[in-house]
């Protein structure tokens, strides 16, 4: 067949020189009708050479067009044809397409077209067409591909900030290998990279070995699985400084309380440790024993009220403040003095509780008297028989240990009797407070078992005694 075609071409060339133009046109007409086309090639001086080509469209070989390297805004289409032809891709969001990209002039058998300016997260319809030199066009069937989401960074949080570390967490809309850039300027200079091969949408990166009390800039960069790069805005945070205690003041001093105030350069709790060298005995405390008062809330402006202090007394105190990461600051020792006390203790909530004597002694009663005071003071009770004061009341021995919760036990009282009691407390400045008068009725004397039996028998057999009297 190839030999026949070659002979035919030679004959055609010969005809150009030997046969009039009308004959050449006749040959053209005859060959076109038999599946060939004539193409005139002008050599100048009215010399024209005709060639032939089959009128069959390019055939797309293999599995048809292939889609690869699909990104949020681009994709690559490749295919092969059995003969050289151009490369056109028709595409759009429906099978009507509406757009096309490709190479219209270069004729190849291996075709590649990069589609650009696509929309993220969109399904596209596409088909390819290839036109050969003779104008024969081969086309593929309709097919689809979907672009992924555009990589984006969101929900950036910087947490667990300490003096030397911080944790940066964020999310990405697509799977991304992230890099955290950080430094004291927006030039950054240092990076933390996710572990090799880590591709995820939820990211947590830890910064260590930071300087305390320094402001840092951070920026997230990276690339998704298709190589699409992303970058965040700049985010700023400051590492915690080491806690420092500043501007200590003692205010609102009274005989029994003061307010200690101070500030810290970072949020901390509040604690005041204090003591006095006074010789006065306080319940539950040895001489010079240290007490503490404080608050667990973390703040920068601190105030702690010290209460139940002794009047006209020098106290020594030290402040400590600790942040959320157990970094603690302590002040040097300071002192303050309470004012002189000219006000007697206020006696509150007086209560009495009576009981018969111990060891079965029903002839004696004991009474416990309890009360509270608004300041540290001594404990003593005045009491007597009857509901009113007579001037001949008895007084218990004063308990000199200072407290705000008092109790005194009265013993040897008579059963079934009325008594009056009064609580008495004195502060270290010898100001004495007394409660109002309270009355109480002691319990009845307890009867013995023999007495109870005799009474029961008398109730049961008392009619016999009455019968004897009648006789």
ZIJO-V216436 format. One record per residue. N is the residue number from 1. RES is the residue in one small letter. PSI is psi in degrees with one decimal (* if undefined). OMEGA is omega in degrees with one decimal (none if undefined). Layout:
# ZIJO-V216436
N,RES,PSI,OMEGA ; N,RES,PSI,OMEGA
This chain:
# ZIJO-V216436
1,x,-43.1,179.1 ; 2,x,-38.1,178.7 ; 3,x,-40.1,179.3 ; 4,x,-42.2,179.0 ; 5,x,-42.6,-179.5 ; 6,x,-44.7,177.9 ; 7,x,-37.7,-179.9 ; 8,x,-41.4,179.3 ; 9,x,-44.5,178.5 ; 10,x,-40.9,179.0 ; 11,x,-36.7,180.0 ; 12,x,-42.0,178.9 ; 13,x,-42.6,179.5 ; 14,x,-36.7,-178.7 ; 15,x,-27.7,-179.9 ; 16,x,-37.7,-176.6 ; 17,x,-23.6,-172.4 ; 18,x,-26.4,-173.0 ; 19,x,141.7,177.1 ; 20,x,165.5,-176.5 ; 21,x,-36.6,-178.5 ; 22,x,-35.4,179.5 ; 23,x,-39.4,179.0 ; 24,x,-39.9,178.8 ; 25,x,-34.6,178.7 ; 26,x,-41.9,178.1 ; 27,x,-41.7,179.8 ; 28,x,-44.3,-178.4 ; 29,x,-40.6,-178.3 ; 30,x,-40.7,-177.3 ; 31,x,-35.4,178.7 ; 32,x,-38.0,-178.4 ; 33,x,-15.2,-179.2 ; 34,x,16.4,174.9 ; 35,x,10.5,178.4 ; 36,x,158.6,175.1 ; 37,x,148.9,175.8 ; 38,x,135.8,177.6 ; 39,x,122.9,-177.3 ; 40,x,132.6,176.0 ; 41,x,115.7,-174.2 ; 42,x,120.1,178.1 ; 43,x,5.3,-178.4 ; 44,x,160.1,179.4 ; 45,x,40.9,176.5 ; 46,x,20.6,176.4 ; 47,x,119.2,-176.4 ; 48,x,133.1,178.0 ; 49,x,131.5,-179.6 ; 50,x,137.2,173.0 ; 51,x,169.6,-178.0 ; 52,x,155.3,177.0 ; 53,x,145.9,179.9 ; 54,x,146.3,178.4 ; 55,x,51.7,179.6 ; 56,x,132.8,-176.9 ; 57,x,154.0,176.5 ; 58,x,139.5,179.7 ; 59,x,128.1,178.2 ; 60,x,119.2,-172.9 ; 61,x,169.9,176.6 ; 62,x,-143.7,-178.1 ; 63,x,17.7,-180.0 ; 64,x,-169.3,-177.6 ; 65,x,145.1,179.3 ; 66,x,140.3,178.1 ; 67,x,132.0,179.2 ; 68,x,169.6,175.8 ; 69,x,44.0,-178.8 ; 70,x,120.8,177.8 ; 71,x,-178.5,-176.3 ; 72,x,-32.8,-175.7 ; 73,x,12.8,-179.0 ; 74,x,163.4,176.6 ; 75,x,159.8,179.5 ; 76,x,130.7,177.9 ; 77,x,129.4,178.2 ; 78,x,149.9,174.1 ; 79,x,167.6,178.6 ; 80,x,147.7,173.7 ; 81,x,161.2,-176.9 ; 82,x,-12.9,176.0 ; 83,x,164.2,-174.6 ; 84,x,134.8,-179.9 ; 85,x,168.6,-179.2 ; 86,x,-177.7,-170.2 ; 87,x,107.5,-179.0 ; 88,x,135.2,173.7 ; 89,x,124.5,174.9 ; 90,x,130.7,-175.5 ; 91,x,160.0,178.5 ; 92,x,178.1,-176.7 ; 93,x,-6.2,173.2 ; 94,x,173.6,179.5 ; 95,x,0.0,171.9 ; 96,x,-8.6,177.0 ; 97,x,-107.6,-179.2 ; 98,x,-17.8,178.0 ; 99,x,155.5,174.6 ; 100,x,146.8,177.0 ; 101,x,152.3,177.7 ; 102,x,-165.9,179.2 ; 103,x,113.8,-172.5 ; 104,x,-16.8,-170.1 ; 105,x,-33.4,-176.6 ; 106,x,126.6,-178.8 ; 107,x,121.2,-178.1 ; 108,x,166.9,173.8 ; 109,x,-25.5,177.0 ; 110,x,117.4,-168.7 ; 111,x,143.3,176.6 ; 112,x,125.4,177.4 ; 113,x,126.2,175.1 ; 114,x,117.8,176.3 ; 115,x,132.3,-178.1 ; 116,x,169.0,176.3 ; 117,x,35.7,175.2 ; 118,x,165.5,177.5 ; 119,x,139.4,178.4 ; 120,x,153.5,173.9 ; 121,x,48.4,-176.4 ; 122,x,139.0,175.0 ; 123,x,126.8,-179.1 ; 124,x,139.8,166.6 ; 125,x,146.6,177.4 ; 126,x,156.5,167.3 ; 127,x,158.7,179.3 ; 128,x,154.8,173.2 ; 129,x,143.0,178.6 ; 130,x,123.8,-178.6 ; 131,x,128.0,-179.9 ; 132,x,-174.8,-174.7 ; 133,x,-27.7,-177.9 ; 134,x,0.3,179.2 ; 135,x,5.6,175.9 ; 136,x,133.6,-173.8 ; 137,x,127.1,172.5 ; 138,x,138.0,-177.5 ; 139,x,154.0,174.6 ; 140,x,170.3,173.4 ; 141,x,167.3,178.5 ; 142,x,140.4,176.0 ; 143,x,171.6,-177.9 ; 144,x,158.7,167.8 ; 145,x,160.0,-178.0 ; 146,x,129.3,176.9 ; 147,x,145.9,178.0 ; 148,x,174.4,176.3 ; 149,x,153.8,173.6 ; 150,x,126.7,178.4 ; 151,x,131.4,179.2 ; 152,x,150.5,-179.2 ; 153,x,134.4,-179.8 ; 154,x,170.7,174.2 ; 155,x,50.1,178.2 ; 156,x,123.1,177.1 ; 157,x,142.2,176.0 ; 158,x,116.6,-171.7 ; 159,x,178.4,178.3 ; 160,x,44.4,-179.2 ; 161,x,124.2,176.3 ; 162,x,-167.8,177.9 ; 163,x,-26.4,-173.5 ; 164,x,6.8,-176.7 ; 165,x,165.6,175.8 ; 166,x,158.1,177.5 ; 167,x,128.1,178.3 ; 168,x,122.5,179.5 ; 169,x,146.0,178.8 ; 170,x,168.1,177.6 ; 171,x,152.0,173.6 ; 172,x,149.0,-176.8 ; 173,x,-21.9,177.1 ; 174,x,169.8,178.3 ; 175,x,125.1,-172.6 ; 176,x,143.7,168.2 ; 177,x,112.8,-167.4 ; 178,x,152.5,175.4 ; 179,x,132.5,177.7 ; 180,x,115.8,177.8 ; 181,x,136.6,-178.8 ; 182,x,156.6,178.9 ; 183,x,177.6,-178.0 ; 184,x,-7.1,174.3 ; 185,x,174.7,178.1 ; 186,x,3.0,168.6 ; 187,x,-10.8,177.4 ; 188,x,-102.5,178.5 ; 189,x,-20.6,178.4 ; 190,x,152.9,-179.6 ; 191,x,152.6,168.1 ; 192,x,127.4,-175.6 ; 193,x,142.4,175.2 ; 194,x,154.0,-176.7 ; 195,x,149.9,-173.9 ; 196,x,129.1,177.8 ; 197,x,4.2,-177.8 ; 198,x,114.1,176.8 ; 199,x,115.6,-175.5 ; 200,x,169.9,175.5 ; 201,x,-12.0,177.1 ; 202,x,120.4,-169.2 ; 203,x,139.7,174.3 ; 204,x,120.9,179.8 ; 205,x,137.3,-177.0 ; 206,x,134.0,175.2 ; 207,x,127.9,179.8 ; 208,x,170.0,176.7 ; 209,x,37.0,176.2 ; 210,x,163.6,176.8 ; 211,x,142.7,-177.1 ; 212,x,142.7,177.1 ; 213,x,33.0,-176.6 ; 214,x,143.2,176.7 ; 215,x,129.9,-178.7 ; 216,x,146.4,171.5 ; 217,x,141.6,178.1 ; 218,x,148.1,176.3 ; 219,x,134.9,-178.9 ; 220,x,130.2,173.8 ; 221,x,173.1,178.7 ; 222,x,-169.2,-179.6 ; 223,x,147.3,177.9 ; 224,x,-176.1,-175.2 ; 225,x,-13.0,177.4 ; 226,x,4.1,179.3 ; 227,x,2.7,179.3 ; 228,x,123.5,-175.8 ; 229,x,149.2,176.8 ; 230,x,159.7,176.8 ; 231,x,139.1,-179.8 ; 232,x,176.3,169.2 ; 233,x,176.7,175.8 ; 234,x,133.4,177.4 ; 235,x,140.5,-173.5 ; 236,x,139.6,171.3 ; 237,x,163.8,178.7 ; 238,x,133.9,174.5 ; 239,x,155.8,-179.0 ; 240,x,140.6,171.2 ; 241,x,161.6,172.3 ; 242,x,131.3,-176.4 ; 243,x,137.3,175.5 ; 244,x,139.7,179.3 ; 245,x,128.2,-173.4 ; 246,x,155.4,166.5 ; 247,x,58.7,179.8 ; 248,x,132.1,178.5 ; 249,x,147.5,172.1 ; 250,x,121.0,-175.4 ; 251,x,173.4,174.0 ; 252,x,41.7,-177.8 ; 253,x,132.9,172.3 ; 254,x,-170.6,178.6 ; 255,x,-27.0,-172.6 ; 256,x,1.3,-178.4 ; 257,x,158.0,170.9 ; 258,x,164.8,173.5 ; 259,x,123.7,177.3 ; 260,x,125.9,-177.6 ; 261,x,147.2,173.7 ; 262,x,169.4,176.2 ; 263,x,157.9,173.0 ; 264,x,156.3,-178.5 ; 265,x,-6.3,175.9 ; 266,x,165.7,-176.1 ; 267,x,125.3,-178.8 ; 268,x,169.4,171.6 ; 269,x,-177.0,-173.7 ; 270,x,125.8,179.8 ; 271,x,132.9,176.5 ; 272,x,125.5,175.4 ; 273,x,129.6,-173.9 ; 274,x,159.4,179.0 ; 275,x,167.2,175.3 ; 276,x,153.9,177.3 ; 277,x,15.5,-179.3 ; 278,x,148.3,178.6 ; 279,x,-6.8,-178.8 ; 280,x,137.0,-179.8 ; 281,x,129.1,177.3 ; 282,x,134.5,-177.2 ; 283,x,129.2,176.7 ; 284,x,0.2,-178.1 ; 285,x,138.0,170.3 ; 286,x,168.8,179.2 ; 287,x,134.4,179.8 ; 288,x,15.3,178.1 ; 289,x,142.4,-177.2 ; 290,x,139.0,175.8 ; 291,x,159.1,178.5 ; 292,x,145.1,169.4 ; 293,x,144.4,-177.3 ; 294,x,-169.7,-179.8 ; 295,x,145.2,-177.4 ; 296,x,-14.0,178.5 ; 297,x,137.0,-179.2 ; 298,x,118.6,-176.9 ; 299,x,172.8,174.0 ; 300,x,-25.9,177.9 ; 301,x,117.0,-170.9 ; 302,x,143.8,169.5 ; 303,x,128.6,179.6 ; 304,x,127.5,177.9 ; 305,x,121.9,176.0 ; 306,x,125.3,-175.4 ; 307,x,173.6,179.9 ; 308,x,43.3,177.7 ; 309,x,163.8,175.4 ; 310,x,139.1,179.0 ; 311,x,150.8,176.0 ; 312,x,46.3,-174.2 ; 313,x,142.7,176.2 ; 314,x,130.4,176.7 ; 315,x,150.2,175.3 ; 316,x,140.1,-176.6 ; 317,x,158.6,177.5 ; 318,x,137.8,-178.5 ; 319,x,141.3,171.0 ; 320,x,143.0,179.9 ; 321,x,132.1,-176.8 ; 322,x,135.1,179.3 ; 323,x,-175.6,-174.8 ; 324,x,-14.0,-176.7 ; 325,x,24.0,174.4 ; 326,x,20.0,171.7 ; 327,x,121.6,-171.2 ; 328,x,143.2,172.4 ; 329,x,143.8,177.9 ; 330,x,142.3,177.6 ; 331,x,168.8,169.7 ; 332,x,172.0,-178.1 ; 333,x,135.6,178.0 ; 334,x,175.0,179.9 ; 335,x,160.4,172.4 ; 336,x,163.8,178.4 ; 337,x,134.0,175.0 ; 338,x,158.5,-179.2 ; 339,x,165.6,177.9 ; 340,x,144.9,-175.9 ; 341,x,118.2,178.6 ; 342,x,8.4,-176.0 ; 343,x,132.2,179.7 ; 344,x,152.1,177.1 ; 345,x,142.0,174.5 ; 346,x,126.8,-176.4 ; 347,x,129.2,-173.2 ; 348,x,153.0,167.2 ; 349,x,58.9,177.1 ; 350,x,132.0,178.6 ; 351,x,150.6,175.8 ; 352,x,148.5,177.2 ; 353,x,122.6,-175.2 ; 354,x,150.9,175.3 ; 355,x,153.1,176.4 ; 356,x,159.2,-175.6 ; 357,x,160.4,-179.2 ; 358,x,167.7,176.4 ; 359,x,31.1,174.6 ; 360,x,7.4,179.9 ; 361,x,101.5,-176.3 ; 362,x,3.9,-179.2 ; 363,x,-6.9,-178.4 ; 364,x,146.9,-179.0 ; 365,x,143.1,172.2 ; 366,x,145.8,-178.1 ; 367,x,129.1,175.6 ; 368,x,124.9,179.2 ; 369,x,125.4,178.3 ; 370,x,151.7,175.9 ; 371,x,169.8,177.5 ; 372,x,156.4,175.3 ; 373,x,160.5,-178.3 ; 374,x,-1.2,176.2 ; 375,x,164.8,178.6 ; 376,x,130.3,-176.7 ; 377,x,172.8,-178.2 ; 378,x,177.7,-176.7 ; 379,x,129.8,-180.0 ; 380,x,151.8,179.6 ; 381,x,134.9,169.4 ; 382,x,137.4,-178.5 ; 383,x,159.9,178.7 ; 384,x,169.9,-179.8 ; 385,x,144.7,179.3 ; 386,x,176.3,-175.5 ; 387,x,0.5,-178.7 ; 388,x,154.3,178.6 ; 389,x,140.6,-179.9 ; 390,x,-9.7,-176.9 ; 391,x,-5.6,-180.0 ; 392,x,29.3,-178.7 ; 393,x,152.5,172.6 ; 394,x,154.8,-179.7 ; 395,x,131.4,178.1 ; 396,x,161.2,175.8 ; 397,x,134.3,-178.6 ; 398,x,129.7,172.3 ; 399,x,110.8,-171.8 ; 400,x,-6.8,178.6 ; 401,x,124.4,-174.6 ; 402,x,137.5,178.7 ; 403,x,170.0,173.0 ; 404,x,-7.0,174.9 ; 405,x,119.0,-168.7 ; 406,x,148.1,169.3 ; 407,x,142.7,177.6 ; 408,x,136.4,-180.0 ; 409,x,123.2,175.8 ; 410,x,130.7,-177.8 ; 411,x,164.5,175.3 ; 412,x,19.1,178.5 ; 413,x,157.1,-177.9 ; 414,x,146.0,175.1 ; 415,x,157.6,177.7 ; 416,x,41.1,-178.7 ; 417,x,153.5,177.8 ; 418,x,132.5,178.0 ; 419,x,155.7,169.9 ; 420,x,144.8,-178.4 ; 421,x,154.8,177.1 ; 422,x,128.5,178.3 ; 423,x,142.2,-177.8 ; 424,x,131.8,177.6 ; 425,x,140.5,178.6 ; 426,x,137.4,177.6 ; 427,x,174.6,-177.6 ; 428,x,-20.3,178.3 ; 429,x,11.6,176.5 ; 430,x,21.1,170.4 ; 431,x,125.4,-174.0 ; 432,x,132.5,176.4 ; 433,x,143.6,178.1 ; 434,x,146.4,176.9 ; 435,x,172.9,171.2 ; 436,x,171.5,-177.5 ; 437,x,132.1,177.3 ; 438,x,142.0,177.0 ; 439,x,152.1,178.9 ; 440,x,154.8,176.8 ; 441,x,120.3,-179.4 ; 442,x,155.2,-177.7 ; 443,x,160.7,178.9 ; 444,x,157.9,176.5 ; 445,x,136.7,-179.3 ; 446,x,130.4,178.9 ; 447,x,147.8,-179.7 ; 448,x,169.6,-179.9 ; 449,x,-40.4,179.4 ; 450,x,-38.4,178.3 ; 451,x,-39.7,180.0 ; 452,x,-39.1,179.7 ; 453,x,-43.0,-179.1 ; 454,x,-41.8,179.5 ; 455,x,-36.7,-179.3 ; 456,x,-41.3,178.5 ; 457,x,-38.7,-179.9 ; 458,x,-37.5,177.5 ; 459,x,-35.2,-174.8 ; 460,x,-44.4,-173.0 ; 461,x,17.8,-179.8 ; 462,x,-24.0,-179.0 ; 463,x,-26.3,179.5 ; 464,x,-41.9,179.6 ; 465,x,-40.0,179.1 ; 466,x,-35.7,-179.5 ; 467,x,-41.6,178.7 ; 468,x,-37.7,-179.7 ; 469,x,-37.5,-179.7 ; 470,x,-35.0,179.3 ; 471,x,*,none
